[in-house]
Amino acid sequence: MLIFCLRGPSDLQGFAVPVIDCPVVELAVAAAVELAVAAAVELAVAAAVELAVAAAVELAVAAAVELAVAAAVELGEAVISELVVVRLMMYCFYLIEQ
């Protein structure tokens, strides 16, 4: 399909030039290409930002969970150690009383 662009009074007499020489079409194509490139760049940047934020959130959550687990384990070990010490002291007092 060949598309023509009408230009000037001679076009009214049946003469037309190919679309390549038409400044209106050229501008429209340039604008469409510019919009497509801008949209692609914007999507790429948005995707990169979304991935970066998701990765940062995931890392922060993983770090928080790891710290909470480590703190709970450490606290549990401390409590168990204290209980063992108290139990040993009670046993020592029991032996002394005997």
ABEGO torsion letter per residue (X at the ends): XBBBBBBEAAAAAGBBBBAAABAAAAAAAAAAAAAAAAAAAAAAAAAAAAAAAAAAAAAAAAAAAAAAAAAAAAAAAAAAAAAAAAAAAAAAAAAAAX
